[in-house]
Amino acid sequence: MPSVEASSDDSAQGAFGRIATVAVFLALIAAVIAGATIWLLLTAPMTMALAVESGEVTPLVRQLADILYQALMGILGYL
C-alpha cells in the first residue's frame, strides 16, 4: 500500500514540472520577441527611432507582428 508521503512527493514533482514548463514557455516567448526587436532595430531603424521619439508603440508593435508573421509563414512553408 503506497504511503501518504509518496503521494505527496508525486504531486509536488508534478506541480514543479508544470511550473517549469510554463517558465520555459514564457522564456521562449520572451526570447522570440527580443530577437524580433533586435531584427527590427537592424532592418528598420527609422521605425524604431520614430517609436522611441514619439513614445507611440503602435508602429513598433505592427512591425513586430509583421516580422513574426513572416517568420512563421516561412517556417510553415518548409513543412
C-alpha positions in Angstrom: 0.0 0.0 0.0 1.5 3.4 -1.0 2.3 5.8 1.7 0.8 9.3 2.0 4.3 10.8 1.8 4.9 9.1 -1.6 1.7 10.6 -2.9 2.7 14.0 -1.6 6.1 13.8 -3.3 4.5 12.8 -6.6 2.1 15.8 -6.6 4.9 18.1 -5.6 7.0 16.9 -8.5 4.1 17.2 -10.9 3.4 20.8 -9.7 7.1 21.6 -10.2 7.0 20.1 -13.6 4.1 22.3 -14.6 5.7 25.4 -13.2 8.9 24.6 -15.1 7.0 24.1 -18.3 5.2 27.4 -18.0 8.5 29.2 -17.2 10.3 27.7 -20.2 7.3 28.6 -22.4 7.4 32.2 -21.2 11.2 32.4 -21.6 10.8 31.1 -25.2 8.2 33.8 -26.0 10.4 36.5 -24.4 13.4 35.3 -26.5 11.4 35.4 -29.7 10.1 38.9 -29.0 13.6 40.1 -28.1 15.1 38.6 -31.3 12.3 40.2 -33.4 13.0 43.5 -31.7 16.7 43.3 -32.5 15.9 42.3 -36.1 13.6 45.2 -36.4 16.3 47.6 -35.0 18.7 46.4 -37.6 16.3 46.3 -40.6 14.0 49.2 -39.9 15.9 51.7 -37.7 13.6 54.5 -38.7 10.5 52.8 -37.3 12.4 52.2 -34.0 13.6 55.8 -33.9 10.1 57.2 -34.5 8.6 54.9 -31.9 11.1 55.9 -29.3 10.9 59.6 -30.2 7.1 59.9 -30.2 6.5 57.4 -27.4 3.9 55.7 -29.5 4.4 51.9 -29.8 1.7 51.1 -32.4 4.1 51.2 -35.4 6.6 49.2 -33.5 4.1 46.5 -32.5 2.7 46.4 -36.0 6.2 45.9 -37.4 7.0 43.2 -34.8 3.8 41.4 -35.6 4.6 41.5 -39.3 8.1 40.1 -38.7 6.8 37.3 -36.5 4.1 36.5 -39.1 6.6 36.4 -41.9 8.9 34.1 -39.9 6.0 31.8 -39.1 4.9 31.6 -42.7 8.5 30.9 -43.7 8.8 28.1 -41.3 5.4 26.6 -42.3 6.4 26.9 -45.9 9.1 24.2 -45.3 6.6 21.8 -43.8 
